[in-house]
């Protein structure tokens, strides 16, 4: 089986973009719960000092664009590596 690199990359980028937007809206709607989840994902690291419930801050667009772009690149690289290593030699 061979992956189409562009299809895999596009799928990964769209998925990460949707997750990014979901997280931003979750922070705006449920800031306390979002901070609790963040703490649990970072093994109890105290994020209260750096936490801002302003989900749509000045760097929202930069974060969204870089997350989508890097996930596209990671998706493409994953598919390319999969195809490379799955070839029987």
C-alpha positions in Angstrom: 0.0 0.0 0.0 1.3 3.4 -0.9 0.2 6.8 0.6 -0.4 9.8 -1.6 1.8 12.4 0.1 -0.2 15.4 -0.8 -3.5 13.8 0.3 -2.0 12.7 3.6 -0.4 16.2 4.1 -3.7 18.0 3.3 -5.7 15.8 5.6 -3.2 16.3 8.4 -3.2 20.0 8.0 -7.0 20.4 7.9 -7.3 18.1 11.0 -4.8 20.2 13.0 -6.5 23.4 11.9 -9.8 22.2 13.1 -8.3 21.0 16.4 -6.6 24.4 16.8 -9.8 26.3 16.3 -11.7 24.0 18.7 -9.1 24.6 21.4 -9.2 28.3 20.9 -13.0 28.3 21.2 -12.8 26.0 24.3 -10.5 28.4 26.0 -12.9 31.3 25.3 -16.0 29.4 26.5 -14.5 27.3 29.3 -11.3 28.9 30.6 -11.2 27.1 33.9 -11.8 23.7 32.4 -9.3 24.4 29.6 -6.6 25.4 32.2 -7.3 22.1 34.1 -6.9 20.1 31.0 -3.7 21.9 30.1 -2.3 21.2 33.5 -3.1 17.5 33.2 -1.4 17.3 29.8 1.7 19.0 31.2 1.9 16.7 34.3 0.7 19.3 36.7 2.9 22.2 35.5 1.5 25.4 36.8 0.3 27.3 33.8 -1.6 29.9 35.9 1.3 32.4 35.6 1.3 32.4 31.8 -2.4 31.6 31.3 -4.6 34.0 29.4 -8.2 33.3 28.8 -8.1 35.6 25.8 -8.4 32.9 23.1 -8.2 35.4 20.2 -5.0 37.3 21.2 -2.7 39.1 18.8 -0.8 35.9 18.0 -3.8 33.7 17.1 -3.2 34.0 13.4 0.5 33.3 13.7 -0.2 30.2 15.8 -2.9 28.9 13.4 -0.8 29.4 10.3 2.3 27.9 11.7 0.4 24.9 13.2 -1.3 24.2 9.9 1.9 24.7 7.8 4.1 22.5 10.0 1.4 19.8 10.3 1.2 19.8 6.5 5.0 19.3 6.3 4.9 16.6 8.9 2.1 14.8 7.1 3.9 14.9 3.8 7.1 13.7 5.4 5.3 10.9 7.3 3.7 9.6 4.0 7.0 9.9 2.1 8.9 8.0 4.8 6.1 5.4 4.9 6.3 4.9 1.2 10.1 4.8 1.3 10.3 2.1 4.1 7.4 0.0 2.8 9.1 -0.7 -0.5 10.3 -4.3 -0.6 13.9 -4.6 -1.6 
